[in-house]
Each structure stands twice: as C-alpha cells, then as structure tokens.
Amino acid sequence: MVEWNYTKLLQNGTDQQREEAARKLGERKDPLGVEPLVKAMLEDPYHRVRRRAAEALGVIAEPSAVNALSKVFEQEDDEGKGQWIINKAIRSLEQIGTLEALWALIPTLEKYPSKAACEVRDTVRKLQADGKGEELKKPEVFGELVRILGESPDKNARNNAAYVLGFIGDPRALKPLLADLEKTDRVHYSVDSVPQAIMRIKGPKTITEIHKAVYDGMITFEQGSKLIDKTKGALSTDNGVVHASTKPEGMESLFKDLPLFDDMVPAKRMIKA
C-alpha cells in the first residue's frame, strides 16, 4: 500500500511531494518503481522532479531504464536547469553499468566533453571486472571511441576518447593515438590523456624506453619528444636520472648506443600494419 501511495503521489502530488516520492521510490530499489520514475523523468513539468527521478533510476539500477535515460540527452538543454538532469542521467547509466549503458554513455563524451569521461571509464572497468573485456573491442565501443578520437572537431572530446581507450587497452588504438599527437589543437595539459593512453597500451614506461622506441622505428622523433614533454610527471626515470635531451634534433645522438627494445616489437608491428 505504501509503494502504491508513492507512485500515486508521484503522479498527483505537489511539486515537493512528487520530488520526495521519486526519492522514496529509488530508496526502495523496487523494479516496479522504474516505470513511474521513467514517466516522471521524461514528462514532469518540474525540473527538480525530473532530476530526482533520474537519480532514483540509478539507485534502482534496473537495466531496462537505459533507453529512457539516454532520451534525457535528446530532450534536456545542457544550459540552465537541464544540465542537472543530464548529470544525474550520466551517473545513473554508470551505476547500471551494463554494456548497453556504456553504449548510451559513449556519445556523451562528444556531446558533453566536460561531464562524462570518469563515468565511462568506471563503466569500462566494471565490465572488465565482470569478464566482459572482449565486448569492449567491438565496433559499438572501440570503433566509436576511435571515430571520436579521429574525427571530432572538439579537442576535449578527443581527449576523453583517448582517456577511455587507454583503459580498454586494445593495441589497435595505438595508431590513431599516435596520429592525434600530431594535431595542432591538442589540449595543453602537462600530462594529457593521449600520451597516458599510449603508455597504458603496451607503450614505453620510462624515458629511456621512449628513446629506444624511436630508435626501433616504433614512433617518430617528433612523437617521442612530445611523449616525453607531455608525460614527465607520469614517467618513471632510469636510475633516478631524467635525460635532458627531449627535443627531436637533440634525441638522435642518444640512440646509437641503445640496443633494440625487444618487447616493443609487437607494438611496432601493430603500428606499421
């Protein structure tokens, strides 16, 4: 009877009563609350009710709500009060954490570049922990991330895609990641997502390894210089010494005495393929 009352209140109560009813339905985590919450999220005239309903759907974490949550991105304005509903919908999709939820989240990396990168990353990690890592390499996920990285005019969206690709760890991403290093409108963070992603995916972990990768033809002088310059804070040093030469013209002299770096060969072959 109490559950029925909250559902009824969500439909017919005052603004404050409808908001509280949405919260209570979420707290009960009853899948029967999904349908009235979806209706409230998409149709209620009061923005606080829509926001509370979107939040409650994440608390219930019912996979059937994914499609409705993705509709929030179509009908809410990211300026003004709508942005809070969008934020809750993004968070709720991450709480649901299914592959379908990830599919719904990936477009937000491009549509809302400042909002969703961490939620997409956490959903990827959750799916990997559930043994679904191979599913992430399919076109709906990997292919769409590579498309954003290669085609998006928004540098922050490209940075988001690179960030997530690094956690997926598919070596096929190395080629588009290295290509992005050459773009002139890159995000100028001291440590940005593209070099970090390259290092996560069988990439060089120390400055000497970057030198060896250049020597072995894995990356160009310019790319090696950019990797060192942009990732000094993330790279480990060799015997506590950071090589002073990071300019393309100054790196070549350091390569003649370095042996080939054997465990970079698979990545080298992948990039040259």
N, C-alpha and C positions, 0 to 999 in steps of 0.2 A: 504494500500500500504506500509506503514511504517513497519507493522508487517511482511509482506511478505519479505521486504528487509532485516530485521534482520535474518529471517530464512535462506534466501539465503546467507547472509554474514557468518552465522554460518557454512555453508557448504563449501563455496568457498573463504573466505577471508584469509588474512594473519593470523599468529598466534595471533597477538594483536587484529586484527579485530574480529576474532572468539571468543576470550575471552570477548571482550566488547559486542558482540552480545548476548552471553549467559547471561551476566548480565542484559542486557536490556530486554530480553525475560522473565527473572524472575521478574523484576520490574513491568512488565505489568500484571502479575498474570493471564494470559490468559491460560486456559487449552489447547488451541490449540498449545501452545508452548511446551507442555510436550513431544510429540513425537520427534521433532528435538533435544531437550535437552537430552533425553534419548540416542539417537543415538550418540550425541557428547560425553556424559559422558562415554559411553562404547567403543567408536571406535576412537575418535580423537587421533592423534599421540602426541599431545602436552599436557603435564600434567596439565598446568595451565587452559587450556580449559576444560579438564575433571573435574577439581576441581570446576571451576566456574559453570559448568553445574549441577554438583551435588548440589551445594549451591542453584542455581536457582530453582531446583525442590522442595526444602524445602520452598522457598518463595511462590511458587505457591500452595504447599501443596495439590496436587491432589492425592487422594488415589490410582489411577491407576499406579502411579510411584513406589509403594512399591516393586514390584517384581524386577524391574530394579535396584533400589537402593541396594537391597540385593545381586545382582550379583557383585557389586563392591567388596564385601568381598571375592569373589571367584577369581577375576582376578587381583586385585591390591596387590602389595607387601607392607607389613607394615613397611618395611625399605626403607629409601630414600624418593623419591618424592611421592610414592604411599600412604604414611601414611596421607598426607594432604587430599587426595581424600576420603580415608576411614573416616577421621574425619568429613568431610562435609556430607558424606552419613549417618553417625550415627546421626548427628544433624538434617538432613532433615527428617529422619524417625521419630524422636521425634516431629518435627514440624507438620508432617502429623497426628500423634497421634491416629491412628485407632488401633483396636485390631490386624489387620493384620500387621501393622507396629511394634507393640510390639512383635509379633511372630518372625519377622525378626530381631529384636534387641536382643532378649534373647541370641542367640548363641554368640553374640559379648562379653557378659560378660565373656565367657570362652576363646574365640579366641583372644580378645584384653583386657586383665584384667585391664589395666590402663586407658581405654578410656571411657567406655560406662555406668558405673553404674548410674551416675546422670541423663543421658538421659532416661534410662529405668525407673528409679524412677519417673521422671517427666511425662513420658507417663502413668505409673500406676496411678498417681494422677489425670491426665487429664481424664482417663477413669472412675475413681471413681466419679469424679465431674459430669460426663455425665450419671451417673446412671448405669454404666456397671461393677460394682464391682464384681458381681457374675460370670461374664465371666472370671475374673482373676483366679478363683478357678478351672478352667478346666485343664485337663492334658497338653494342649499345653503351658500353662503359669505356673501354680503352679507345675505341675508334672515335667516339665523340670527344674525349679529352684531347686526343691528338688533333682533331679538327679545330677545337678551340685554340689550342696552342699555335697551330699553323695559320689560322685564318682570322681570328678575332682582331678587330681593329683596336680593342681595348687592352692596353698593356697589363692592367691589373687582372683582367680575365685570363690572359695568357699565363701570368704568374700563378694564378690559382690552379689552372690546369696542370702546370708543371709540378706544383706542390703535391697534388694528388697522384700524379704519375710516379713520382718518386716513391711513394708509399706502396703503390701497386707492384713496382719492381720488375716490370717487363722490359727486357733488354731492347725490344723493338722501339722503345721510346727514346733511346739514345740519339738516334739520327735526327728526329725533329727537335730534341732538346738542344743539341749542338747547333742546329740551324738557327734556333732562337737567340743564341748568344751573339749572332752577327747583326741582329736588328738594332737600329739606331735609337729607337724609342723605348729601350728597355727600362724597367723600374730600377731606379738607382738606390737600392738598399745596399748596405755594407755587406750583408750576406743575404742574397735573394734566393728564390725557390729553384731557379733553373740550375745553377751550379750544385746546390744541395741535392737536387733530384739526380743529377748525373753521378754524384758521388755515392748515392744510395744504390744505384743500379750498376753494380759491378764497376764503379768508377774508381779513380785514384783517390786514396785517402790521405796521402801526405804530399808535400810539395815536391819531394824527390820523385814520387811516383808520377806526378804530373809531367815533370821533365822527361821521365822515361817514356810516358805515353806519347809525348810529342816526338821523341827520338824514334819510337817504333812506328810512327805514322798513324797512331790512333786519332790524334787531334792535331790541328794546325798550331803554329807558333802563336797566332793571334788568340785562338781559343784557349791555349794553355795559359797565356798571360792573363786573359780575362778570368779564368777559373781561379788562379792564384790571387788576383787582385780582389775578387768579389768574395772569396771564401777564407781569407786569412784567419778569421775568428773561429771557423769550423774545422780547419785543417789541423792535424797533428804535425808536429815538427819532427825532424830526424835528429836524434841525439840532442834535442833541445835547441838546434840551430835552424833558423829560418833563412833560406837562401835569399840573398839580397837582390839578385837579378830577376825581375819579373817582367821586363819589357821584351817584346818579341825580338828586337835586334840584339838584346843582351843575353838571351837564353841559349842561343845556338852554341856558344863556346862551352857550355856546361854539358853538352850531350856526348861529346866524342869519347869520353872515358866511362860512360854509363853502359852497363850490359843491357841486353834486351830484357824486357819485363814480361816473363813468360805467361803469367796468369792474366795478362791483359789481352792475350791473343784472341780469345773467344769474342770479347767485346769489339776488338779491332775488326775482326771478320764481319761482325754484325753491322758495324757502321759502314764498311766498304761494300756490303752486299747491295 
